[in-house]
């Protein structure tokens, strides 16, 4: 039986492909609510997208002008007590707190 998966040996950087850099899910304690069946994904397109686990449709896209090709997302995590809040860190040392309901930054921390 042949394995359907293959390791890519080279990458075409001119292609418009997006790669997953970080993943996050809400804490287990908050997974009982239907509103919490989501996954946060930081991609190589410098956007943080929130997807529904049911149908993988985009529920929100968190992106602003502080994320750029040279200032990429380096970490991603849901708040431990609020499933609508996502934190992500950037290469420049900045940490942003976003509310998924408004798709806007709530707070920015500079390290």
KAWOSUL-V741220 format. One line per field, one symbol per residue. burial: b if it has 24 or more other ideal C-beta (glycine too) atoms within 12 Angstrom, else e. Layout:
burial=???
This chain:
burial=eeeeeeeeeeeeeeeeeeeebbbbebeeeeeeeeebebbbbbbeebbbbbbeeeeeeebbbbbeebbeeeebbebbbbbeeebbbbbbbbeeebbbbbebeeeebeeeeee
